[in-house]
Amino acid sequence: MKKLFAFVATALISVAMFASREVVPSDADLASYATGTYTMCIYADACNGIVLNGTYAGWPNAADHATLLDFQAVADFEGWYVVSWNDTTGAESKDGGVQAKPIQLDGSGNFNWDYQLGPDAELIRGTAELLSANNGTEVDIKNIGAGIVVIDVKSWKNNPCTAVYHDYTVSLVSPDCNEEDYVVPAISGGFNGWAQEAMTMDELKTAERQQANLPGAVFEISFRAAEGSDFKFRSSAEWGADWSNELKEYDAENDEWKAYNDGANIVLGEETNLLFDLGDPTKYSWNNCEKPEPLDSTVYYTIVALNAPANAPAAGVEIIGTFDGWAGTAMELLNTGWYFAELEVMGFQEFKFREAGTWDNEIVYAASGEGLANMKFEQLWQDDTYKGTPCKWIEIDLSGEDYVWKANWVEGIENVVLTEKAQKVVVDGVLYIVRDNKMYNVQGTQVR
């Protein structure tokens, strides 16, 4: 009886061992599954089905897995899965011979790139190269040899069994391709099978940027995805709707354009509203767009003096531009009537003048009411000294009749500089302008 108990106990221990990664199926155990030239056996913690994607199928980004191969459980070896296939194209691949990788399906049974091998997979037996990929967040399996390859998955890049889902909104300020055109961006990620999904322009936010003289257009997209999912931006249509037209960023240290985010995918976390402000064309661009010349990033101590039009706003005057992120920098009113500011700026940066805190009252042309164009420091400054310190000096005199504050300008009175805020008045169906307690018709002639 003791011998019987010992035999049963040994058998139970043996069965338990078969349900672990330490007991690896032998080639003989896998022989009946090895029906193709290549066979992959993996140990994996999986709650859904597992499929194989690879060179044999052309690496499809299919919403389902109709063209992919299903792993099947290895009999008597719990946690072990196997698939076998033939590959007539992978052997000629320029990027590592025959390639393939297991990917777990999501909770709906759909293929999702987010659920591929994690960074710590281990080759147990057979011929293959396991290479770290995408900044160490996953593993690529390349140069797979004929016969049986055995791999311990250890972890998935993201595990659908424990996934936490959110509704994300991603906003991108896309850099202009040139002065008149912009690229329509798309977002591609594991959650949409790395397909091309165009983002929609937010016209209101884009108009607000243009009003503030900021470059770029605002695009947005909302989608549901799991934490840990990743994505990239790419072109949707203009100048190449493929992976050749991705975002670039300027590397000032090496004076070159490189892939945005060093080419790595952007990973989604707990934050659900994400803004990528990449509108500055001197720092960001699309690969297929013409890149601006490298800019002098030297910071210069600069003095700006402004003689403003009459009737300057009581709230004060500020200089505003790319040097301060269009936030506005207060100018000091001197007893000479000029406004004054000390700045540290780069020559290519742009600026304008306005009433402190509002674009409703900037300096405009008296003849048209149109705002002045952005000015560049390097186009105006000259070398000088201030309080014994070398500096760049700019004097701008806008006090003549050609300029007026926007709040004092009224359409219809040409070549008349208003000294107080005017009002439009309609009398008997005729438009008049009231200024300084006097009434003018639209030609600017005093009538009352």
Protein Blocks (a to p, Z undefined) as FASTA:
>chain_A
ZZmmmmmmmmmmmmmmmmcfklccdfklmmmmmmbfbdcddddddfbdcddddfknoppa
bfblmlbccddddehiahiacdddddfklmmpcghpaadddddddfkopacfklgccfkb
ccfbdcdddddeehhiaccdehiaehjddddekpafbafklcccdddddddddddfblmb
ccddddddfknoopacdddddfklmmmmmmnopgcjdddddddddehiacddddfkggpi
afklccddddfknopaddehhlpacdddfblbdcddfkbmklgccfkbccdddddfbdcd
ddddddddehiafkbpcdddfknoonopaddddfkopacddddddfkbccddddehiakl
ccddfklopacddddfklmgccddeehiacddddddfkbmkbccfklpcehiahiacfbd
cddddeehiacddeehiacdfkopafZZ
